[in-house]
Amino acid sequence: MPGIVYDASKIKVCQGFYEICDYAGLLGDFADGLWRDILLHPQVYEELVYYIEHHTFSDKVKVCGYSMCDLYVWQMSRYNLIKDTGKNSKTCNKEKMAMQAFRTLLDFMENPAEYRKKFENGQGMDRL
């Protein structure tokens, strides 16, 4: 059939995404749900493509002034708090933190008031 153009770019992105999730130990429902939600938000999809290609964030998507880098750092802070390390160690899976930052971005887009409160109120009781 002349005139049919096949674009395999989404297949390559999907493959790259699932490879990262596999490496991060994030398979099953988490990965499938994250992929589905990323496909529903073109600007987040473009951020994922940039991340896969450059292994950093373009920071073009912002919600209430928070970018992917902000969400990534927040994920790292949560990891450090939970592990009680004070810093991210060699055992910290940075790919997992990145994928969790994508999840947080999507959740933030859906419920900005709730997530803004989480970011602005801190993560522990030390502020009291």
N, C-alpha and C positions, 0 to 999 in steps of 0.2 A: 504494500500500500504506500504509494508515494505521498509525501507531505506529512508523514507521522514523525514527530520528533520525540525521542525518549530521553528524559532527563533523569539520570541515576543519582543525582546529587543527594537527594533525601535518603536514599538507600545507604550511601556512603556515610552520611551524618549519623543515621540510625546505627550502623555498624560501629562507628567510632564511639557513640554514646554508650552502647551496650558493652563495648570493650572496657571503657572507663568504669562503668558500674560493676563489671565483673572483677576488675582489679581492686576496686574499692570494697568489694563484698556486699554490694547493694543490688541484689537480683530480686526477681519475683515481683510481688505487688508494688514495692517501692519504685523500682526501675520502670515498670510498665506504666504506672500512674504518672510518674514524672515525665516520661516520654509523651504520653497522651496530652498532658497539660501543656507541655512545651509546644507541641504542634498547634494548640489552640491560640497561642500568643506569638505572632510572627516576629515581634521585636525580641522576645526571649529566645526564639529559635535562632535568630541571627547572632545573639550573644553566645549561644551554645556553639554555633559554627565557628565563631571567632575563637572561643576557648579551645575547641578541638584543634584548630589550625595553629594557634599561637601559644597555647598553654598559659594564657593569662586572660584577663577580662578587658573588653573594650570600654566598659563602664558607660555605654550609651543609654542603657535603660536605668531610669531612676524612679523610685516610688517615694513620695514625701521627702525628696532630697537624698534618699539612701540609694547607693549604687551597689553593684555586685561586689566590689572590693569591700565596701562597708559590711555587707552581709557575710562575706568570707571571713573577715576579721572577727565578726561577732560569733561565727561558728567556732573559730579557733579559741576565742575567749571562753566559750561554753565548754569546749573540750578540756581546756586547761583547768577550769573550775571543777569539772566533774572528776578529772584525773588527779586534781590537787597537785599539779606539777609547777605551776607558775610560768611555764613556758611550754612551747610545743616541742616534744622530744622526737627522737628518730622513729618512735613507734606511732606517731601521729600520721594518719593516712590523709594526706592533703587532697587526694582525688575525692575521697569521701566527703571532706569538708566542702569542696567545690560543688559537688552534686547536692549536698544538703543546702548550700547557699542558693542554688537554683530553685530548690523546693521552697525555701523561705521566701525568695523573691516572688514566686507564683502565689504563695499564701498571702504575702503582703499585698499583692495586687488585688486579691479577693477581699481582704479585710484590713484596710490600711489603718484604721483607728486602733484595732487590737494590737497589731504589730508595732505601730509607732509607740504605743504605751510600753511594750516589752523592751524596746530599744532605749527609750528615754528614762525608764525607771531602773535600769541596771539589772543585774542577774543574781545578786546575792543580798544578804541582810547587812553587809558591812556599811551601807550608807546610813543606817539608823543611828 
